[in-house]
Amino acid sequence: MSTQATRVNPSEEIIHMGPTGIGIRFLLTREDTNGSMSVFEVRVPAGRRLPAPAHKNDAYEEILYGIEGVLTWTVDGTPIEVGPGQALCIPRGAVHRFDNLGSEDAKQLAVISPAIMGPAYFREAAAVIAAAAGGPPDRAKMTEVFRRHGMTVAEAPPTA
Protein backbone atom coordinates (compact mmCIF):
# COMPACT_ATOMS: atom_id res chain seq x y z
CA MET A 1 0.00 0.00 0.00
CA SER A 2 1.11 3.55 -0.63
CA THR A 3 3.10 5.24 2.11
CA GLN A 4 1.59 8.64 1.30
CA ALA A 5 -0.44 10.41 3.96
CA THR A 6 -4.11 9.50 4.10
CA ARG A 7 -6.13 12.10 2.24
CA VAL A 8 -9.38 12.63 0.37
CA ASN A 9 -9.37 11.68 -3.34
CA PRO A 10 -5.64 10.84 -3.44
CA SER A 11 -5.82 9.84 -7.11
CA GLU A 12 -7.88 12.80 -8.32
CA GLU A 13 -7.69 12.71 -12.13
CA ILE A 14 -10.23 13.53 -14.82
CA ILE A 15 -10.05 11.67 -18.12
CA HIS A 16 -12.14 12.89 -21.06
CA MET A 17 -13.22 10.26 -23.55
CA GLY A 18 -12.62 12.36 -26.66
CA PRO A 19 -15.62 13.65 -28.61
CA THR A 20 -18.08 11.46 -26.66
CA GLY A 21 -18.43 13.98 -23.84
CA ILE A 22 -18.03 11.11 -21.36
CA GLY A 23 -15.82 12.01 -18.40
CA ILE A 24 -14.16 9.77 -15.84
CA ARG A 25 -13.06 11.22 -12.50
CA PHE A 26 -10.78 8.86 -10.62
CA LEU A 27 -10.87 9.10 -6.83
CA LEU A 28 -9.02 5.97 -5.67
CA THR A 29 -6.76 3.54 -7.54
CA ARG A 30 -5.08 0.24 -6.69
CA GLU A 31 -2.14 2.18 -5.26
CA ASP A 32 -4.49 3.84 -2.74
CA THR A 33 -6.33 0.67 -1.69
CA ASN A 34 -3.65 -2.03 -1.59
CA GLY A 35 -5.11 -3.40 -4.83
CA SER A 36 -8.56 -4.01 -3.40
CA MET A 37 -10.58 -1.50 -5.46
CA SER A 38 -10.67 1.41 -7.89
CA VAL A 39 -13.30 4.11 -7.37
CA PHE A 40 -14.34 6.67 -9.99
CA GLU A 41 -17.24 8.79 -11.20
CA VAL A 42 -18.64 8.35 -14.69
CA ARG A 43 -20.36 11.35 -16.30
CA VAL A 44 -22.39 10.72 -19.46
CA PRO A 45 -24.18 13.49 -21.39
CA ALA A 46 -27.87 13.14 -22.18
CA GLY A 47 -28.61 10.98 -25.20
CA ARG A 48 -25.06 9.61 -25.44
CA ARG A 49 -24.42 6.04 -26.51
CA LEU A 50 -21.18 4.36 -25.51
CA PRO A 51 -18.94 4.07 -28.59
CA ALA A 52 -16.93 1.13 -27.24
CA PRO A 53 -18.19 -2.44 -27.77
CA ALA A 54 -19.92 -4.57 -25.15
CA HIS A 55 -17.44 -6.48 -23.02
CA LYS A 56 -17.04 -8.66 -19.96
CA ASN A 57 -14.79 -8.23 -16.94
CA ASP A 58 -12.67 -11.34 -16.67
CA ALA A 59 -11.55 -11.14 -13.04
CA TYR A 60 -13.38 -8.37 -11.20
CA GLU A 61 -16.82 -7.12 -10.23
CA GLU A 62 -18.07 -3.70 -11.28
CA ILE A 63 -20.49 -1.95 -8.94
CA LEU A 64 -22.42 1.14 -10.07
CA TYR A 65 -24.27 3.62 -7.89
CA GLY A 66 -26.56 6.23 -9.45
CA ILE A 67 -26.04 9.84 -8.41
CA GLU A 68 -27.74 11.92 -11.16
CA GLY A 69 -29.78 11.00 -14.22
CA VAL A 70 -30.25 7.44 -15.47
CA LEU A 71 -27.88 5.14 -17.33
CA THR A 72 -29.26 2.08 -19.06
CA TRP A 73 -26.87 -0.82 -18.52
CA THR A 74 -27.40 -3.82 -20.76
CA VAL A 75 -26.18 -6.88 -18.86
CA ASP A 76 -26.26 -10.24 -20.62
CA GLY A 77 -28.86 -8.81 -23.02
CA THR A 78 -31.16 -7.37 -20.34
CA PRO A 79 -31.52 -3.55 -20.11
CA ILE A 80 -31.38 -2.28 -16.51
CA GLU A 81 -31.95 1.38 -15.66
CA VAL A 82 -29.82 2.70 -12.80
CA GLY A 83 -30.88 6.06 -11.38
CA PRO A 84 -30.13 8.11 -8.26
CA GLY A 85 -29.86 6.01 -5.11
CA GLN A 86 -29.80 2.71 -7.02
CA ALA A 87 -26.92 0.23 -7.17
CA LEU A 88 -26.07 -2.52 -9.65
CA CYS A 89 -23.38 -5.18 -9.39
CA ILE A 90 -22.09 -6.52 -12.70
CA PRO A 91 -20.52 -9.89 -11.93
CA ARG A 92 -17.31 -10.96 -13.61
CA GLY A 93 -18.04 -12.67 -16.89
CA ALA A 94 -21.33 -10.83 -17.61
CA VAL A 95 -21.40 -9.09 -21.02
CA HIS A 96 -22.33 -5.45 -20.53
CA ARG A 97 -22.38 -1.90 -21.85
CA PHE A 98 -24.22 1.33 -21.02
CA ASP A 99 -26.02 4.21 -22.72
CA ASN A 100 -27.66 7.39 -21.54
CA LEU A 101 -31.00 7.14 -23.34
CA GLY A 102 -32.53 9.99 -21.34
CA SER A 103 -32.71 13.75 -21.70
CA GLU A 104 -30.68 14.43 -18.53
CA ASP A 105 -26.92 14.14 -18.00
CA ALA A 106 -26.03 11.18 -15.78
CA LYS A 107 -23.41 10.64 -13.11
CA GLN A 108 -22.65 7.32 -11.43
CA LEU A 109 -20.05 6.14 -8.99
CA ALA A 110 -18.19 2.98 -10.06
CA VAL A 111 -16.27 0.58 -7.84
CA ILE A 112 -14.00 -2.06 -9.39
CA SER A 113 -12.95 -4.90 -7.10
CA PRO A 114 -10.23 -6.03 -7.13
CA ALA A 115 -8.56 -3.00 -8.73
CA ILE A 116 -7.49 -4.57 -12.01
CA MET A 117 -8.86 -1.72 -14.15
CA GLY A 118 -7.71 1.83 -13.46
CA PRO A 119 -6.92 5.18 -15.11
CA ALA A 120 -4.52 3.65 -17.67
CA TYR A 121 -7.43 1.80 -19.29
CA PHE A 122 -9.44 5.00 -19.75
CA ARG A 123 -6.44 6.91 -21.10
CA GLU A 124 -5.77 4.20 -23.69
CA ALA A 125 -9.45 3.78 -24.63
CA ALA A 126 -9.79 7.57 -24.99
CA ALA A 127 -6.88 7.57 -27.45
CA VAL A 128 -8.52 4.85 -29.60
CA ILE A 129 -11.88 6.68 -29.53
CA ALA A 130 -10.22 10.00 -30.43
CA ALA A 131 -8.36 8.38 -33.34
CA ALA A 132 -11.73 7.30 -34.77
CA ALA A 133 -12.59 11.00 -35.30
CA GLY A 134 -16.27 10.54 -34.49
CA GLY A 135 -16.64 7.16 -36.22
CA PRO A 136 -16.66 3.77 -34.54
CA PRO A 137 -13.38 2.98 -32.78
CA ASP A 138 -11.00 0.47 -34.37
CA ARG A 139 -12.30 -2.85 -32.99
CA ALA A 140 -8.88 -4.58 -33.05
CA LYS A 141 -7.21 -1.72 -31.17
CA MET A 142 -10.04 -1.49 -28.64
CA THR A 143 -9.94 -5.27 -28.17
CA GLU A 144 -6.23 -5.07 -27.33
CA VAL A 145 -6.79 -2.23 -24.84
CA PHE A 146 -9.57 -4.21 -23.17
CA ARG A 147 -7.40 -7.35 -22.99
CA ARG A 148 -4.54 -5.48 -21.30
CA HIS A 149 -6.93 -4.28 -18.59
CA GLY A 150 -8.73 -7.51 -17.70
CA MET A 151 -11.66 -7.40 -20.13
CA THR A 152 -12.81 -9.37 -23.16
CA VAL A 153 -14.74 -7.73 -25.98
CA ALA A 154 -18.03 -9.51 -26.65
CA GLU A 155 -18.52 -11.18 -29.99
CA ALA A 156 -19.80 -8.82 -32.66
CA PRO A 157 -23.52 -9.29 -33.26
CA PRO A 158 -24.33 -11.27 -36.41
CA THR A 159 -25.05 -9.23 -39.51
CA ALA A 160 -28.22 -9.83 -41.48
C-alpha positions as CSV (number, residue, x, y, z in Angstrom):
1,M,0.0,0.0,0.0
2,S,1.1,3.6,-0.6
3,T,3.1,5.2,2.1
4,Q,1.6,8.6,1.3
5,A,-0.4,10.4,4.0
6,T,-4.1,9.5,4.1
7,R,-6.1,12.1,2.2
8,V,-9.4,12.6,0.4
9,N,-9.4,11.7,-3.3
10,P,-5.6,10.8,-3.4
11,S,-5.8,9.8,-7.1
12,E,-7.9,12.8,-8.3
13,E,-7.7,12.7,-12.1
14,I,-10.2,13.5,-14.8
15,I,-10.1,11.7,-18.1
16,H,-12.1,12.9,-21.1
17,M,-13.2,10.3,-23.6
18,G,-12.6,12.4,-26.7
19,P,-15.6,13.7,-28.6
20,T,-18.1,11.5,-26.7
21,G,-18.4,14.0,-23.8
22,I,-18.0,11.1,-21.4
23,G,-15.8,12.0,-18.4
24,I,-14.2,9.8,-15.8
25,R,-13.1,11.2,-12.5
26,F,-10.8,8.9,-10.6
27,L,-10.9,9.1,-6.8
28,L,-9.0,6.0,-5.7
29,T,-6.8,3.5,-7.5
30,R,-5.1,0.2,-6.7
31,E,-2.1,2.2,-5.3
32,D,-4.5,3.8,-2.7
33,T,-6.3,0.7,-1.7
34,N,-3.7,-2.0,-1.6
35,G,-5.1,-3.4,-4.8
36,S,-8.6,-4.0,-3.4
37,M,-10.6,-1.5,-5.5
38,S,-10.7,1.4,-7.9
39,V,-13.3,4.1,-7.4
40,F,-14.3,6.7,-10.0
41,E,-17.2,8.8,-11.2
42,V,-18.6,8.4,-14.7
43,R,-20.4,11.4,-16.3
44,V,-22.4,10.7,-19.5
45,P,-24.2,13.5,-21.4
46,A,-27.9,13.1,-22.2
47,G,-28.6,11.0,-25.2
48,R,-25.1,9.6,-25.4
49,R,-24.4,6.0,-26.5
50,L,-21.2,4.4,-25.5
51,P,-18.9,4.1,-28.6
52,A,-16.9,1.1,-27.2
53,P,-18.2,-2.4,-27.8
54,A,-19.9,-4.6,-25.2
55,H,-17.4,-6.5,-23.0
56,K,-17.0,-8.7,-20.0
57,N,-14.8,-8.2,-16.9
58,D,-12.7,-11.3,-16.7
59,A,-11.6,-11.1,-13.0
60,Y,-13.4,-8.4,-11.2
61,E,-16.8,-7.1,-10.2
62,E,-18.1,-3.7,-11.3
63,I,-20.5,-1.9,-8.9
64,L,-22.4,1.1,-10.1
65,Y,-24.3,3.6,-7.9
66,G,-26.6,6.2,-9.5
67,I,-26.0,9.8,-8.4
68,E,-27.7,11.9,-11.2
69,G,-29.8,11.0,-14.2
70,V,-30.2,7.4,-15.5
71,L,-27.9,5.1,-17.3
72,T,-29.3,2.1,-19.1
73,W,-26.9,-0.8,-18.5
74,T,-27.4,-3.8,-20.8
75,V,-26.2,-6.9,-18.9
76,D,-26.3,-10.2,-20.6
77,G,-28.9,-8.8,-23.0
78,T,-31.2,-7.4,-20.3
79,P,-31.5,-3.6,-20.1
80,I,-31.4,-2.3,-16.5
81,E,-32.0,1.4,-15.7
82,V,-29.8,2.7,-12.8
83,G,-30.9,6.1,-11.4
84,P,-30.1,8.1,-8.3
85,G,-29.9,6.0,-5.1
86,Q,-29.8,2.7,-7.0
87,A,-26.9,0.2,-7.2
88,L,-26.1,-2.5,-9.6
89,C,-23.4,-5.2,-9.4
90,I,-22.1,-6.5,-12.7
91,P,-20.5,-9.9,-11.9
92,R,-17.3,-11.0,-13.6
93,G,-18.0,-12.7,-16.9
94,A,-21.3,-10.8,-17.6
95,V,-21.4,-9.1,-21.0
96,H,-22.3,-5.4,-20.5
97,R,-22.4,-1.9,-21.8
98,F,-24.2,1.3,-21.0
99,D,-26.0,4.2,-22.7
100,N,-27.7,7.4,-21.5
101,L,-31.0,7.1,-23.3
102,G,-32.5,10.0,-21.3
103,S,-32.7,13.8,-21.7
104,E,-30.7,14.4,-18.5
105,D,-26.9,14.1,-18.0
106,A,-26.0,11.2,-15.8
107,K,-23.4,10.6,-13.1
108,Q,-22.6,7.3,-11.4
109,L,-20.0,6.1,-9.0
110,A,-18.2,3.0,-10.1
111,V,-16.3,0.6,-7.8
112,I,-14.0,-2.1,-9.4
113,S,-12.9,-4.9,-7.1
114,P,-10.2,-6.0,-7.1
115,A,-8.6,-3.0,-8.7
116,I,-7.5,-4.6,-12.0
117,M,-8.9,-1.7,-14.2
118,G,-7.7,1.8,-13.5
119,P,-6.9,5.2,-15.1
120,A,-4.5,3.7,-17.7
121,Y,-7.4,1.8,-19.3
122,F,-9.4,5.0,-19.8
123,R,-6.4,6.9,-21.1
124,E,-5.8,4.2,-23.7
125,A,-9.4,3.8,-24.6
126,A,-9.8,7.6,-25.0
127,A,-6.9,7.6,-27.4
128,V,-8.5,4.8,-29.6
129,I,-11.9,6.7,-29.5
130,A,-10.2,10.0,-30.4
131,A,-8.4,8.4,-33.3
132,A,-11.7,7.3,-34.8
133,A,-12.6,11.0,-35.3
134,G,-16.3,10.5,-34.5
135,G,-16.6,7.2,-36.2
136,P,-16.7,3.8,-34.5
137,P,-13.4,3.0,-32.8
138,D,-11.0,0.5,-34.4
139,R,-12.3,-2.9,-33.0
140,A,-8.9,-4.6,-33.1
141,K,-7.2,-1.7,-31.2
142,M,-10.0,-1.5,-28.6
143,T,-9.9,-5.3,-28.2
144,E,-6.2,-5.1,-27.3
145,V,-6.8,-2.2,-24.8
146,F,-9.6,-4.2,-23.2
147,R,-7.4,-7.3,-23.0
148,R,-4.5,-5.5,-21.3
149,H,-6.9,-4.3,-18.6
150,G,-8.7,-7.5,-17.7
151,M,-11.7,-7.4,-20.1
152,T,-12.8,-9.4,-23.2
153,V,-14.7,-7.7,-26.0
154,A,-18.0,-9.5,-26.7
155,E,-18.5,-11.2,-30.0
156,A,-19.8,-8.8,-32.7
157,P,-23.5,-9.3,-33.3
158,P,-24.3,-11.3,-36.4
159,T,-25.0,-9.2,-39.5
160,A,-28.2,-9.8,-41.5
